[in-house]
Amino acid sequence: MLKLSVEFKEKYKNLLGEKAAEKMFAAMNDNSKKAFRINPLKKVKVSYPLNERVPDLSNGYYGEISGNDPEWVSGSVYSQDPSAMFPAHIANVKPGEKVLDLCAAPGGKSTGLGEALKGKGVLVANEISTSRAKILRENIERWGITNALVTNASPDELVPYFKQYFDKILVDAPCSGEGMFRKNPEAIEYWSPNYVETCKLRQQDILTAAIKMLKPGGKIIYSTCTFSPEEDEQIVEWLVKSYSMQILPIENITSTKISYGHPEWGSNNSELTKTLRFWPQDDLGEGQFAALLKLPDSKTETKTGSKKKKKQKKSNFALTNSDKDLIDKVLKRFTLPVPLANWKEEALVRNNHVFIPVINPIEIKGLKILNNGVELGILKKNRFEPGHQLAEVLGQDKQTEVIDLTSEDEFLSYLHGETIQVNSPLKGFVLVSYKDMIFSFGKIAGKTLKNFYPKGLRLLKK
């Protein structure tokens, strides 16, 4: 039984009425809803039952998955609260757009945005927390996204590099977390009316920076995992009043399990009924709020990229012909997806790391970058070693140079970092899969499959 404070209960009895509030409190003591998304970038058949779809979503299903399943390790599925799937969905991202996920970790929404881009355009996924940014990078790499820049910066630090740059910005803002109380009961300890007000001010600061990076006519998707009107309807009203933003209707929402915003919780702006609310008592998922807003069009010239535009000095980053020969000896054995097809012209090298950037490194010099596009691998003395992100990207297409592990024991042993004995005519670098789901590189020498699964991802125990 959750220990909700008297202040919290009284607040929502006043807002919802006693009967509806008690229904919400009761639902907050029920079990959380588990769900996952299937990755449309990877053409694999998952082993989970697909009996119950999350309403209004094409690739979201109810069910529980494990981080040790081949579906997860290969980036074929992503475990995510069903309500949290909607902000990326309502962004309605199109290939070729420039999109920012400003508060992106752990990456559920970024993977949703990235899959919609289909390798075209730009996704900047940012996280201010260094530890959480590393998790964000891992999840984006696992999903096989080729056109993401992963940054570890504050919103204000991003602004000089991306003034009026993005078509769409998703701000899943840090909040008081009321909608996640049943999933994370420890969040109850932090709750107070003062904390709600602190969160509101932080959200305004984040959105102030976001507006500076949005193109005229661009759209902001604002979401929280709280019920608090101060952080939801009232923040949307603040955007409308401060920046003349327009609240847009959210299309393709048909489920009766999804509710709408309350004008009376703001200043009676009827447009607030275009925003979405997800309540635990409606049995879709955890608590969530989402709104779609548009910045006014303007004839102001759009500025893109760094405030200090520079031509790329190819001598700093360009591959030599001998570098390309070493890389080609490895890559020519695999079927490359379209975003990697022109790697000889597009790939750069920095500190021996070979990558295809989504944004010119010169234009983002000074930002803390965790990943820029696709890392193909590392140049070592007279050889090229393909990287883990490349393996996850190659998993999007049918491959022939693959060792499919034959048992769960072999699979778990490989995740643990062990070598595997194989009987195969293949040699050298190969892709490694289990149940036809590619998740790593390996290297065959004789009858031994040497382990190239990254040490930072390995299982500590089998």
KOLMI-796156 format. One record per residue: residue in one letter; x, y, z of N, C-alpha, C in turn. Coordinates in steps of 0.1 Angstrom, whole numbers, plus 5000, padded with zeros to 4 digits. Each point is the difference from the previous one (the first is absolute). Last residue first. Example, Ala and Ser with C-alpha at 12.3 -4.5 7.8 and 13.67 -1.06 7.14 Angstrom:
BEGIN
S512849785071500950115000499250115008;A500349434999499150125000500950125000;
This chain:
BEGIN
K526548424845499249934990498649965007;K503050445014499849865003499149944989;L501550434994500949975011499949865004;L499050214950499449955012501149975011;R500850374961500049865003499349975013;L501050434976498749954999499949855005;G504150264999499150085008498549954999;K503649814973500249975014498950075009;P499149874948500650105008500149975015;Y500249634961498950075006500650105010;F502349684971500250144998498850085006;N502749485000498950085005500350154998;K501449524972500550105010499050105003;L499849494981499450134998500450095011;T502349534978499750085012499450144995;K502049634974498749965005499550085012;G503550204967499949865002498649965003;A500050465006501449954998500049855002;I496250444995500349855000501549984997;K496950415023501049974991500449855001;G495650385010500949905006501149984989;F495650375013501049954992500849895008;S494650145009501550025003500849964988;F495149955003500250095011501550035003;I495749764966501450055000500250095012;M496449604991500050145004501450045002;D498249554990500150084988499950155003;K500549665034498650004995499950104988;Y504250125018499349885007498550014996;S505250204980498650015003499649885009;V504650294977499549905009498550025003;L503950134959498950045009499649895008;V505150044981498649964997499050075009;F505749994984498950065006498749954995;G503849664992500150145002498850065007;K499049564973501250035008500150165000;L496549534986500350145001501250035008;P497949574994500950034990500450155000;S498449705044499550084989501150034990;N498849815051500449924988499450074988;V501450165055499149994988500649914990;Q500450195055500549914990499049984989;I500950445034499149894996500749914990;T501350395042500149954986499149884998;E498950405037500749884997500249974985;G497550365027501350034995500949884997;H495250065013500850005012501550034996;L496649944968499750125007500950025012;Y500349594977500550114992499850145006;S498149625021501450005001500750114992;L495449944996500350065013501550005002;F498549784962499650144999500450075013;E500549534997501050074992499850155000;D496749755022501349995007501150074993;E495849944979500050115009501350005009;S500349794951499349975012500050135009;T502149974956499149894999499249975013;L502250454970500349915012498849905001;D501850244955498850005009500249905011;I503250304965499949885008498850015009;V501350254950499449995013500249875007;E500550264953501149975009499650015014;T496850104967500549864997501149975009;Q495550365002501449995000500449854998;K495750404997500349864999501549994998;D498350435025499949944987500449855001;Q499950305038498850044993499949934987;G503849965030498949915004498750044993;L504050264999500049904990498949905002;V500850335032499450064988499949904989;E502049885041498650025002499350064988;A504749934999499349885000498550015002;L502850395003499949954986499249864999;Q501150195042498950074994499849954986;H503749835024498749945004498850074993;G504850014975499550035012498649945003;P504849854970498650064999499450015014;E505250024984499249925008498650065000;F504849994968498850075004499149915008;R505750054987498749935000498950095004;N504950105001499849924988498749915000;K500650245044501249984991499749904989;K495750225016501149965008501249984991;L494850255000501249964993501149975010;I494449965006501350065005501149954991;G494350074992501049915007501350085003;L495650164983500249884992501049915007;E496350395017501449965001500249864993;V496250404992500349865002501549985001;G497550465014499749914988500249865003;N501950275035499750094988499849914988;N500449995059500049934987499550094989;L501150165043500249865003500049924988;I501250545013499349914991500349855004;K500150545018500449875004499249904992;L501550504982499049925006500549875005;G502850284976499850065013498849935007;K500250004947501250005009499750075013;I497249914959499549975014501249995009;E500550084953498850095004499649985014;I503449734980500550145002498950095005;P499149544987500650025013500550145003;N495949864968501450034998500650025014;I495749694997500350155000501550014999;V498449584997498850064996500150155000;P504149614993499350105008498650044994;I503249565000499350084990499250105008;F504849735015498650035001499450074988;V504649755028499550034986498550015002;H504550055034498649964999499450044986;N504550125016499949864995498649954999;N500950455012500649925011499849854996;R497450224967500550085011500449915011;V498150014944500749935011500550105010;L495849934959501150085006500749915010;A496249944955500649965013501250095003;E497450024958499450075012500749975013;E501049804955500050154999499750075012;K500049534999501450044996500150154998;W495849785012500950025011501450054995;N495349914980501050094995501150035011;A496249705009500549974987501250084995;L497150005042501549975000500649984986;P495250085009500750115006501649985001;V497049654981500150124992500850115007;P501149505016498750084997500350134994;L503149564994499950125007498750074997;T502349485001499050094993499850125008;F504749715001498750025006499150084991;R504749904993499449875003498550015004;K503050384993499549944987499449875002;L502250255036498650044997499549934988;V504649935015499049955009498650034996;K503650154974500249865002499049935009;D500250484995499349934989500249855001;I502450295029498649995004499249924990;L504650084991499849915012498649995004;D501050294965500249874996499949905011;K499750465008498849954993500249864996;D503750225019498949985010498849944993;S503450134972500349885007499149975011;N499550404977499649894991500449875007;T498950395033500949984989499649894991;L496750335030500649874999501150004989;A498350455029499849914988500849875001;F499850395032499149895002500049904988;N502850415003499949965014499249875002;S500650214957501249945004500049965015;K496450244979500049864997501349935005;K497250435016501449974996500249854998;Q495450324997500649885006501449994994;K497550475006500249894990500749895007;K497050345029501349984994500049894990;K496950355035500049924988501449984995;K497750135047501350034993500149904988;K496249985027500150144999501350044993;S497749524990500850075010500050154997;G496049734979501349965003500650105010;T496250214971500349855003501449985004;K495850404994501449975002500249865004;T496150324973500349885008501549995001;E497050464991500949904994500449895010;T495350275002501450015005500949894993;K495250094996500950024988501450015005;S495849725024500750134999500950004988;D495749715030500950014988500650145001;P498449775046499650074988501050004989;L499749585033500550145001499550084988;K497649565024500750054988500450155003;L498649515029499950144998500950044988;L497749565031500750034988499750154997;A499949645046499550114992500850024988;A499049645046500750034987499350114993;F500649675049499450124994500850034987;Q499249555038500850084990499150114996;G500349535035499650134998500850084990;E499849464995500350105011499450144997;G497649624973501450005005500150095012;L495849854981500950004989501449985004;D495850055028500649874997500749994987;D497550355028499549974987500749874994;Q501250205042498749945002499449964986;P504150255004500249865003498749925001;W500750434967499749985015500249855003;F501350414961499949855002499949985015;R499150434962500349955014499849855000;L500750444961499749865004500449985014;T498450464968501149925006499549875005;K497150334981500849934989501249925006;T497050295026499449874997500749924989;L501150465012500749895008499349874999;E498350414981501049934991500749895008;S497050325020499349884995500949924991;N501150325042500250004986499549874994;N500150165048498849984992500250024985;S503550015033499250135001498849994990;G502149575023500850114995499250135002;W498049595009501349995008501050104996;E495849954977499850065013501249985010;P499949804955500250155000499850065014;H501749504988498950075007500250154999;G501549544967500450105010498850075005;Y499449494983500550134994500250105012;S500249424993499150115003500750134995;I500049434990500850125000499050125002;K498649564994500849995012500950125002;T497149904962499250065012500849995013;S502050024947499749925012499350075011;T501850174956498649955001499649935012;I503750334971499849955014498549975001;N502350214962500149865000500049945015;E501450524995499249914991500249855004;I500150505026500949884999499149894992;P499950585001499349875003501049884997;L502150485015499449934989499349875004;I501550525019499849865005499349934988;Q503450434998498649954997499949865005;M503350455015499949874994498549964999;S502550415017498950004990499949874993;Y502950125038500649994987498949994988;S499050075048501350054999500650004986;K495649825011500150145004501350064997;V499349544993499150074991500250155003;L502349705028500650014986499150084991;W498349935043501250095001500750014986;E496549695006499550144999501150105000;V501249555006499550024986499550144999;I501149875043501250024992499650024985;Q496649905030500550135002501350034993;E497949574998499250104993500650145002;D502949685021499449954988499250114993;E502250035043501149954991499449964986;E497150155036501150104999501149974990;P496549695010499650104991501050114999;S500949485014499950135005499750114990;F500949504998498650054999499950155002;T504449724979499450045013498550044997;C504049884971499449885006499450045013;T500850294951500549975014499449875004;S500950334952499449895007500650005014;Y499650284948500350015015499349895007;I501750154949499249905006500450015015;I500450374958500549945012499049905005;K501350244949499149955010500749955012;G500750404957500349875006499149965011;G500250434976499149904995500249865004;P504250295002498650064999499149914993;K504049765025499750084988498750085001;L502949855044498949954991499950104988;M502950045039500649904990498949964990;K499150305037501150064992500549914990;I496849845031499450094990501050074991;A501449725037499549924988499450104989;A501550185042501149964992499549934987;T496850105032500550134995501249974990;L498149645024499250044988500550134994;I502049855040500349904990499350044987;D499050255039501350024996500449914988;Q495949935020500050134993501450034995;Q499549635028499449974987500050134991;R501450035045501049934992499449984986;L497150185031501050104996501149944991;K496749715018499450094991501050104995;C501249715035500049934987499450094989;T499950165044501449994995500149944987;E495850005021500450134996501450014994;V498649605020499250024988500450134994;Y501649915042500849924990499350024986;N497950185038501250084997500849934989;P496249785018499650114992501250094996;S501249505009499450105008499550114991;W502949484998498850084996499650105011;Y503549645000500450144996498950094998;E499349545012500750075011500550144996;I497949704969499050065009500750085011;A502449734969499750134995499050085009;E501149535005501050095006499850144996;P497649634980499450065012500950095008;N499449824949501250055008499550065013;K496849814972501149934994501350035008;R495950215011499849855003501249924994;F499950484995500149965014499949855002;M500050314959500849885001500149955015;G497650404985499549894992500849875001;E501450415021498849955007499449884992;G504250314994499949854999498849945007;S502050474992499849955014499749855000;C503050194959498850055007499949935014;P503050094949500149965014498850065008;A499249954948500750085010500149935013;D499849934947499449925011500650045013;V499850214950500450035013499249915010;L501350044944499349935010500650045014;I499850234948500849985013499149935010;K500550134942499249955012500949985012;D501750204960498650004996499149965012;F505050245005499249885000498650024995;Y503650355005500549894992499049894998;Q500850465025499049994989500349894991;K504050045029498950104999499149984989;F503949735021498849964992498950105001;Y504450035021500349914989498849984991;P499950265042500850064990500349924987;V497349815037499450114992500950064990;L501049645034499649964986499750124992;E500850045047501349974993499749974985;D496450065030500650134997501349984992;P497649625017499450064989500650134995;S503349655022498850075005499250064988;A503049554993500150155002498850055007;N502149584972500050005015500250155004;T498449704952500850105007499750005015;V499649734948499749985015500850105007;L498049934948501150065008499650005014;A498349704954499850065013501350065006;N498549704959500150154998499750085013;T499849504993501250054994500250154999;I497549575031499750144994501450054995;G498749575024500550004986499850134993;W499249825047498850024991500450004986;R503350005035499349874999498950004990;E502250405010500949914992499349874998;I497950305028499950054987500849914990;N500249925047498749964994499850054986;E504050115023499949854999498749964993;R500750465013500849964988499949854997;L497950165039499350054988500849964987;I502049925042498949904997499250044988;K503350305014500649884995499049894997;A498650405020500350024986500749884994;R499050025046498849974993500350024985;S503450125030499849865001498849954992;T501050475001501149924993499749855001;S496350405000500749925009501049914993;I497250294976500950085008500849925010;E498049894949499749975014501150075009;N497849954944500850065010499649965014;A499849904943499449955013501050055011;V498750114946500950045011499349955013;L499449884945499549995013501150045010;V498850074944500950015011499249985013;G499549844944499850115009501049995012;K498649554978500150134993499750115009;G499749535011501450024996500250134992;K495749865020500449904990501450044994;L496850215034500850084990500549904989;A497649845038499150074990500850074990;E502249785035499549904991499150074990;G501850265035501049964990499449904990;L497350155036500250114991501049954989;G499249705035498850024992500150114990;T503649935030499949894990498750014992;S500650315034500950034989500049884990;K497449975039499450094991501050034988;G501549715034498849954994499450094990;G504050065030500149994985498749944994;P501350155047500949894996500049984985;A500250445007500349875006498749955007;A500350444977499849884992500149875007;C499150534997500249945013499849854997;L499750274962500850095009500449935013;D499149884948499449945012500950065011;L499150164947500850005012499249935011;V500350034942499349985012500950005012;K499250104943501050015011499350015013;E498549754951499950115009501250005010;G499349664965500650124996499950125009;P496349605002501449994995500550134995;K496250035036500149964986501549994996;V496650005048501250034994500049944985;N496750065040499749984986501250044991;A498850025050500950094993499849994985;I497849725031499250124996500950104994;H502049595016499049974990499350134995;A503150025036500749984987499049984989;P498150035043500750134996500749994987;F497949605021499250094992500750134996;M501549615028500249984986499350114992;A499649955048501250074996500449984985;S496449765022499650154999501250084994;P500749535009499150034988499650144999;D504749835021498750025005499150044988;Q504249714989499650135003498650015005;S504449684977499150005011499650145004;Y501749804951500350095011498950005011;V502249674955498950055008500650105010;S502949824968498749974993498850055008;G505050005009499350124997498849984992;S503149675020500250034985499350134997;V499749835044501450024997500350044986;W495549895014500550125006501550034996;E498049604985499250114994500650135006;P501649595017500650044988499350124993;D499949955054499449944988500750044987;N500850165046500849904995499549924988;G497750355025501250064994501049904995;S494549925002501249995009501250074992;I494250064999501249944994501250015009;E494150024998501350035007501149934993;G494950224985500849885003501350045006;Y496250254964500149975014500749875002;Y500850334958499349895005500149995015;G500950334951500149995015499149895005;N500750194954501049915003500249985015;S496650294978500249894991501049895004;L496550345028501449994996500249874992;D495850155022500450104991501450004995;P498849715043499150074992500750114991;V502449555015499850125006499150094991;R499749464997500850124995499750125009;E499949445005499350135004500950124996;N501249554988498549985001499450145004;L504649774988499650144996498550015000;P504349695024498750004995499650154997;Y505249854997498950035009498650004994;S504549934978499449885006498850035010;V501850274953500349985014499249885006;K502250144951498849955006500349975014;V502250374964500249885007498649965005;K502550404974499049914995500149865006;K501250545012500549875000498949904997;L499150465004501250014992500649864999;P496250105027499649984986501350014991;N499249855053500850084992499749984985;I496749945045500849924990500750104991;R498350075053499850044986500949904992;F497449945051501350024992499650044986;A498049955057499850004985501450014993;K496949965052501349974992499750004985;K497550235047499849934987501449994993;S499150015055500350084988499849924988;N497249905046501349984993500250094988;D496950195040500049884991501449984994;N498750375028500449895007500049874992;M498450424984501450025002500649895009;A495450024991500749964988501550015002;A497150175033499949865000500949944988;F499550475003500949955011500049845000;M497150224970501450014996500949955011;K495450015010500349904989501450004995;E498650335030500149875007500349884990;A499050434983501350005007500349875006;A495750084981501049984990501449995006;K496550105030499849874994501149974990;E499950445020500449895009499949864994;G501150444971498949955007500349885008;L503150264973499349894993498649985006;L503150335018500150024986499049904993;N500550005047499550134996499950014985;K502049625018498550005004499450134995;Y504649964997499349944989498549975003;K502850225033500250074987499149934989;E500449795042499150115000500050084987;K503149655006498649954999499050115000;F504650115007499849954986498549954999;E501350145043500050124990499749954986;V500749685034498750065001499950124990;S503349604987499950105010498650065001;L501449494986499850134994499750105011;K501949504995499850105011499950144994;L498949484979500850124999499650105012;M499749454999499250125000500950125000;
